[in-house]
Amino acid sequence: MSSGSQALLFFLVSVFLVSCGGTQTPVDPGPRGTVRFKCEPGEAVLEVDETRLGPVRMFEKTGVLLRPGQHRVTLSAKDHFSEFKLIEVVEGKVTIVEINLREVPE
């Protein structure tokens, strides 16, 4: 391989690596508040603003970061009545949401 071919190859690889995001600047997500959940049953599925996040037990300790303002929280589990709550998230504060789902009678 000639030195001209090597230089061209080096240039093309460098352009490829830069275009893959090697120099991207992180985006500031803006102000956030934390919401922690206490729920029974722990396998209840958590939705925030109609976005499914997964089992609520995943968020009991760490919580969820949300923008300040009002959000709709929905919890649902097999053989239980689903419940929702409107919560107010405050920037820099921790909000604790407690919901115990009622079992569907047999």
Helices and strands as residue ranges (DSSP letters): H 3-17, I 18-22, E 33-40, E 45-48, E 51-55, G 56-59, E 64-66, E 69-76, E 83-89, E 94-100
